[in-house]
Amino acid sequence: MSNVPIRERLKSFVLRKGRITSNQKKALIDLKDHYLLNEDSKIELFNDTSVALDIGFGAGETTIHLAKTNPELSVIGVEVYLSGIGSVLSRAYREGIENLRIFNGDVVPFMEEKVPDNSLDLVLMFYPDPWPKRKHHKRRLFQQDFLSLISKKLKQGSIFYFKTDWEDYFRDAQKIVQISDGWKEQKREDLANYLKCLPQTSFEKKALSAKRDLKEIILKKIS
Protein backbone atom coordinates (compact mmCIF):
# COMPACT_ATOMS: atom_id res chain seq x y z
CA MET A 1 0.00 0.00 0.00
CA SER A 2 1.25 3.50 -0.76
CA ASN A 3 3.12 5.41 1.95
CA VAL A 4 1.41 8.63 0.85
CA PRO A 5 -1.12 9.67 3.53
CA ILE A 6 -4.69 8.68 2.69
CA ARG A 7 -5.88 12.29 2.78
CA GLU A 8 -3.44 13.20 0.00
CA ARG A 9 -4.35 10.20 -2.15
CA LEU A 10 -8.08 10.19 -1.61
CA LYS A 11 -9.96 13.40 -2.22
CA SER A 12 -13.21 12.14 -3.63
CA PHE A 13 -14.90 15.41 -4.48
CA VAL A 14 -14.41 18.56 -6.49
CA LEU A 15 -16.23 21.58 -5.11
CA ARG A 16 -18.59 23.04 -7.67
CA LYS A 17 -20.37 26.35 -7.31
CA GLY A 18 -24.03 25.80 -6.64
CA ARG A 19 -27.01 27.96 -5.91
CA ILE A 20 -27.69 28.59 -2.23
CA THR A 21 -31.11 29.91 -1.31
CA SER A 22 -31.66 32.77 1.09
CA ASN A 23 -33.13 30.35 3.66
CA GLN A 24 -30.05 28.11 3.41
CA LYS A 25 -27.75 31.11 3.86
CA LYS A 26 -29.72 32.28 6.88
CA ALA A 27 -29.54 28.82 8.47
CA LEU A 28 -25.79 28.63 7.90
CA ILE A 29 -25.32 31.97 9.63
CA ASP A 30 -27.84 31.67 12.44
CA LEU A 31 -27.39 27.98 13.34
CA LYS A 32 -23.70 27.32 12.81
CA ASP A 33 -22.86 27.65 16.51
CA HIS A 34 -25.68 25.30 17.41
CA TYR A 35 -25.08 22.46 14.96
CA LEU A 36 -21.73 22.79 13.18
CA LEU A 37 -18.58 21.07 14.41
CA ASN A 38 -15.43 23.17 14.22
CA GLU A 39 -11.70 22.62 14.55
CA ASP A 40 -11.94 22.40 18.34
CA SER A 41 -14.94 20.08 18.48
CA LYS A 42 -14.56 16.61 19.91
CA ILE A 43 -16.74 13.58 19.34
CA GLU A 44 -16.79 13.25 23.13
CA LEU A 45 -19.54 15.88 23.11
CA PHE A 46 -21.81 12.84 22.59
CA ASN A 47 -20.90 11.10 25.84
CA ASP A 48 -22.55 7.76 26.60
CA THR A 49 -24.57 7.57 23.39
CA SER A 50 -24.44 5.50 20.24
CA VAL A 51 -22.99 7.47 17.33
CA ALA A 52 -23.84 7.29 13.63
CA LEU A 53 -21.75 8.94 10.90
CA ASP A 54 -23.49 9.86 7.63
CA ILE A 55 -20.92 10.57 4.91
CA GLY A 56 -21.88 12.90 2.06
CA PHE A 57 -25.51 13.27 3.08
CA GLY A 58 -26.63 15.47 0.16
CA ALA A 59 -30.09 16.85 0.87
CA GLY A 60 -30.02 15.14 4.27
CA GLU A 61 -33.21 13.07 4.15
CA THR A 62 -31.51 10.08 5.76
CA THR A 63 -29.58 12.21 8.25
CA ILE A 64 -32.67 13.99 9.52
CA HIS A 65 -34.69 10.76 9.64
CA LEU A 66 -32.04 8.97 11.70
CA ALA A 67 -31.78 11.77 14.23
CA LYS A 68 -35.51 12.43 14.48
CA THR A 69 -36.64 8.82 14.86
CA ASN A 70 -33.76 7.74 17.13
CA PRO A 71 -33.34 10.40 19.84
CA GLU A 72 -30.98 8.09 21.73
CA LEU A 73 -28.64 8.07 18.71
CA SER A 74 -26.15 10.88 18.13
CA VAL A 75 -25.89 11.58 14.40
CA ILE A 76 -22.94 13.27 12.73
CA GLY A 77 -23.31 14.31 9.10
CA VAL A 78 -20.32 15.17 6.91
CA GLU A 79 -20.87 17.14 3.71
CA VAL A 80 -18.83 19.50 1.52
CA TYR A 81 -21.71 21.34 -0.17
CA LEU A 82 -23.21 24.25 1.74
CA SER A 83 -26.63 24.08 0.10
CA GLY A 84 -27.31 20.65 1.59
CA ILE A 85 -25.94 21.70 4.97
CA GLY A 86 -28.12 24.79 5.01
CA SER A 87 -31.22 22.71 4.29
CA VAL A 88 -30.38 20.23 7.05
CA LEU A 89 -29.70 22.95 9.62
CA SER A 90 -32.96 24.69 8.81
CA ARG A 91 -35.02 21.54 9.07
CA ALA A 92 -33.26 20.29 12.20
CA TYR A 93 -33.96 23.56 14.00
CA ARG A 94 -37.55 23.71 12.74
CA GLU A 95 -38.23 20.17 13.98
CA GLY A 96 -36.42 20.59 17.30
CA ILE A 97 -33.71 18.01 16.62
CA GLU A 98 -30.85 18.23 19.12
CA ASN A 99 -28.96 14.94 18.61
CA LEU A 100 -27.36 16.09 15.37
CA ARG A 101 -24.04 17.73 14.48
CA ILE A 102 -22.69 18.64 11.05
CA PHE A 103 -19.14 18.91 9.73
CA ASN A 104 -18.48 20.86 6.54
CA GLY A 105 -15.38 19.43 4.88
CA ASP A 106 -13.46 16.38 3.75
CA VAL A 107 -14.42 13.24 5.65
CA VAL A 108 -10.91 11.70 5.62
CA PRO A 109 -9.08 14.23 7.83
CA PHE A 110 -12.23 14.57 9.93
CA MET A 111 -12.21 10.86 10.70
CA GLU A 112 -8.46 10.71 11.18
CA GLU A 113 -8.24 13.69 13.51
CA LYS A 114 -11.62 14.03 15.22
CA VAL A 115 -13.16 10.57 15.50
CA PRO A 116 -11.71 8.34 18.25
CA ASP A 117 -10.97 4.74 17.38
CA ASN A 118 -13.71 2.22 18.21
CA SER A 119 -16.26 5.00 18.78
CA LEU A 120 -18.85 4.67 16.00
CA ASP A 121 -21.88 2.38 15.97
CA LEU A 122 -22.88 3.02 12.35
CA VAL A 123 -21.36 4.51 9.21
CA LEU A 124 -23.54 5.32 6.20
CA MET A 125 -22.18 6.19 2.77
CA PHE A 126 -25.05 6.51 0.31
CA TYR A 127 -24.47 7.32 -3.36
CA PRO A 128 -21.00 8.90 -3.28
CA ASP A 129 -19.70 10.42 -6.50
CA PRO A 130 -19.06 7.41 -8.80
CA TRP A 131 -16.32 9.12 -10.81
CA PRO A 132 -17.38 7.14 -13.90
CA LYS A 133 -14.33 7.80 -16.07
CA ARG A 134 -11.71 5.10 -15.57
CA LYS A 135 -8.92 7.64 -15.14
CA HIS A 136 -10.84 9.07 -12.17
CA HIS A 137 -11.57 5.78 -10.37
CA LYS A 138 -8.74 6.50 -7.94
CA ARG A 139 -10.87 9.35 -6.59
CA ARG A 140 -13.68 7.06 -5.53
CA LEU A 141 -14.17 7.12 -1.79
CA PHE A 142 -14.73 3.38 -1.44
CA GLN A 143 -11.10 2.28 -1.48
CA GLN A 144 -9.32 -0.36 0.58
CA ASP A 145 -7.52 2.14 2.80
CA PHE A 146 -10.71 4.09 3.44
CA LEU A 147 -12.52 0.88 4.36
CA SER A 148 -9.67 0.19 6.80
CA LEU A 149 -10.14 3.67 8.28
CA ILE A 150 -13.85 3.01 8.76
CA SER A 151 -13.06 -0.29 10.46
CA LYS A 152 -10.64 1.47 12.80
CA LYS A 153 -13.33 3.92 13.90
CA LEU A 154 -16.23 1.47 14.23
CA LYS A 155 -16.92 -0.50 17.38
CA GLN A 156 -16.84 -4.28 17.20
CA GLY A 157 -20.10 -5.59 15.79
CA SER A 158 -21.07 -2.27 14.21
CA ILE A 159 -22.29 -1.62 10.66
CA PHE A 160 -20.97 0.06 7.52
CA TYR A 161 -23.78 0.57 5.00
CA PHE A 162 -22.93 1.55 1.41
CA LYS A 163 -25.27 2.31 -1.50
CA THR A 164 -24.64 3.18 -5.13
CA ASP A 165 -26.61 3.32 -8.36
CA TRP A 166 -23.48 2.79 -10.45
CA GLU A 167 -22.94 -0.86 -11.42
CA ASP A 168 -19.22 -0.49 -12.08
CA TYR A 169 -18.65 1.17 -8.72
CA PHE A 170 -20.59 -1.60 -7.00
CA ARG A 171 -18.49 -4.32 -8.63
CA ASP A 172 -15.24 -2.57 -7.69
CA ALA A 173 -16.48 -2.15 -4.10
CA GLN A 174 -17.27 -5.87 -3.93
CA LYS A 175 -13.72 -6.68 -5.00
CA ILE A 176 -12.34 -4.45 -2.27
CA VAL A 177 -14.51 -6.17 0.34
CA GLN A 178 -13.26 -9.58 -0.82
CA ILE A 179 -9.64 -8.65 -0.09
CA SER A 180 -10.38 -6.83 3.18
CA ASP A 181 -10.23 -8.65 6.51
CA GLY A 182 -12.41 -8.16 9.55
CA TRP A 183 -15.80 -7.85 7.88
CA LYS A 184 -18.86 -10.06 7.46
CA GLU A 185 -21.41 -9.19 4.77
CA GLN A 186 -24.98 -8.76 5.97
CA LYS A 187 -28.38 -8.77 4.33
CA ARG A 188 -30.90 -6.00 4.83
CA GLU A 189 -33.09 -8.32 6.87
CA ASP A 190 -30.17 -8.70 9.31
CA LEU A 191 -30.25 -5.00 10.15
CA ALA A 192 -31.90 -3.30 13.09
CA ASN A 193 -35.47 -2.25 12.32
CA TYR A 194 -34.65 1.47 12.14
CA LEU A 195 -32.25 0.78 9.25
CA LYS A 196 -34.73 -1.33 7.32
CA CYS A 197 -37.16 1.54 6.85
CA LEU A 198 -34.98 4.49 5.88
CA PRO A 199 -36.80 7.02 3.69
CA GLN A 200 -36.32 7.03 -0.05
CA THR A 201 -34.17 10.03 -0.88
CA SER A 202 -34.68 12.42 -3.77
CA PHE A 203 -31.52 11.00 -5.32
CA GLU A 204 -32.89 7.47 -5.16
CA LYS A 205 -36.10 8.58 -6.81
CA LYS A 206 -34.15 10.18 -9.65
CA ALA A 207 -32.01 7.07 -10.08
CA LEU A 208 -35.08 4.85 -10.27
CA SER A 209 -36.74 7.21 -12.73
CA ALA A 210 -33.63 6.94 -14.88
CA LYS A 211 -33.92 3.11 -14.72
CA ARG A 212 -30.71 2.71 -12.73
CA ASP A 213 -30.54 -0.21 -10.31
CA LEU A 214 -29.84 0.55 -6.66
CA LYS A 215 -27.05 -1.56 -5.20
CA GLU A 216 -25.93 -1.92 -1.62
CA ILE A 217 -23.19 -3.49 0.48
CA ILE A 218 -23.77 -3.98 4.20
CA LEU A 219 -20.78 -4.93 6.32
CA LYS A 220 -20.50 -5.87 9.99
CA LYS A 221 -17.17 -5.36 11.73
CA ILE A 222 -16.16 -8.68 13.25
CA SER A 223 -12.52 -8.01 14.16
ZITA-V103009 format. One line per field, one symbol per residue. phi: phi as a letter, one per 40 degrees, with the letter a starting at -180 (. if undefined). psi: psi as a letter, one per 30 degrees, with the letter a starting at -180 (. if undefined). burial: 1 if it has 24 or more other ideal C-beta (glycine too) atoms within 12 Angstrom, else 0. A space follows every 10 residues. Layout:
# ZITA-V103009
phi = ???
psi = ???
burial = ???
This chain:
# ZITA-V103009
phi = .cccddcccb bcabcbcbcb cccccccccc bcccbccbcc cbcccbcgbc bbbbcgcgcg dcdccdcccb ccbcbbbbac cccccdcccc cdcccgcbcb bbbciccccd cccbcccfbc babbabfcdc fccdcbdccc ccbccccccc dccccdgcbb bbbabbdccc cccdccccbb cgbbcbbdcc ccdcccbccc cccccccccc gcccbabbbb cba
psi = kkfkkefffi jgljkkklkk leeeeeeeef gefefkkaff kkfffhkhlk kkkjkifbfg eeeeeeeefi ffkkkkkkkf kfeeeeeeee eeeeghkfhk kkkjakfeee eeefjlkhfk fkkkjkhlkf ifkefgfffk eilefeeeee eefklkglkk jkklgjeeee eeeeeeefgk lglkklleff llefffhklk leeeeeeeeg hkkkllkkkk jf.
burial = 0000010001 1110000000 0001001100 1100111000 0010010011 1111111111 1111111111 0011111111 1111111111 1110001011 1111111101 1101100011 1111111111 1000001011 1111111111 1111100111 1111110011 0110011001 0010010000 0101100100 1011000000 0001111111 100
